[in-house]
Amino acid sequence: MSQALNNPTGGGAPHRDYGATAESITPEVSFAAPGGSSGFSPTEFMSLSEDIGHNITAVLSSTKQLEKQLKLIGTPKDLPTLRDKVHSINTKTNAKIQTITVDLQRLQGVVRHGDRQQKLQLEKLTREFHSVVEKYSNLQRRISSAMRQSYQQALGSEHEAEVSARAELLQQQRQEQAGLQQEHDMLVERHRQVEQIESDIIDVNQIFTKLSGLVHEQGEQMDFIENSIEQTATNVEDGHSELAKAARSRQSYRRKILILLVIAVIIGLIVTGIIVAKLSS
């Protein structure tokens, strides 16, 4: 774990990002050497841990902001201000990630002289950092891809508008030429902004080449839930069957009572008739 982030960039040159377009450049993430042999005091350990936790929360907040901006790409709100905001968020978040990376390396130097609980705290922060930055980097790629696609669609629309404009009368063409030039200039600026945002993408592999995370399986819990649902459905079906049987038994009982009443009425009428006949004679 103490070597998890010792992966400095060579020569200061920017690294290519294999998840973006061929022209995009990954921003360089600097690395600091671990702490000296004397280690840090418990106070410094607490301070570093709090700073790392605070900055991880800040990266999470930035990720949520970028998710909102992603939903606006390709809509009427996809304006230069949107792309400027995305770039600003990327710049600030990348700086936070650099700070966390350096602080984690310093914290590694502390736990070499610390106890088991301090080492567990370092592992916890490292896992959280890995998860947060991976999510942030994936979101950066999605935004870059969506902006590139939106730009290509706008470029196609510009071409269609240009062809249509050439087919119109010369006097109308002169009036529209200024508007087409303005739209073209806006597309050029938009292309520049898209490339700028693509260059903001963090290369996760650069940071986490030697980091190891813990994966917790949830399969047994899911199986238990599915079995419970199936058992509940079976019990409901059995209940419906019993209710149907009870309803049929009740209908049969009512039918028998009705037949007995009819027979009793008929017998009563016959007896009454016999009595009346005897009295009459």
C-alpha angles and dihedrals in degrees: 000000000000089000095046096111103027095115107116121188113251122240095350091271118143117252125235114246109226093198096060135056121300092257097052121103124209114233112247116252113206124217131206127211117256119265125284127272095268095063127207135289122257088255091058090047091055092045093051092046092051093047092050092048092048093050092047088055089050091053089050090052091050090050090055090050091051091050089059092049091050090061090057096055111109093018128103086267091064093111135144089264089061093053091046090052092050091050091049092051091048093050094051094043093049089054090051090051091051090051093049091049092054093044092051090054090050089049089053088060090052097051092052085075096031137087131266094269091056090051091050089051090053091050091050093051091046092053092048091049091050092051096045096047093045090054091046093049093049090051090051089056092049091051092047092050093047092049092047091051092046090049092051090050091050089048090054091049090052091053092050091048091050093051091047092049092054090056093057128086118289095245091053091044092059091051093049096044092078091053092048091051091051091050090048091051089050090052091050090053090045090053089052091051092049091052090047091054091046089055089056093065114121116227103229092193090059091058102034105037091120101024116112122203132197117242117204116204118222098183096109092051092050091050090051092051092048092050091050091052092049092049091050091051090051092051091050092051091050090051092052090051093052092049091052091051091050091051092052092049091051092051091050091050092051091049092054092049090051092051092050091050091051091049091049091051091050092049090048091052091049093050091046090051092051092049092049091049093052093048091050093053 
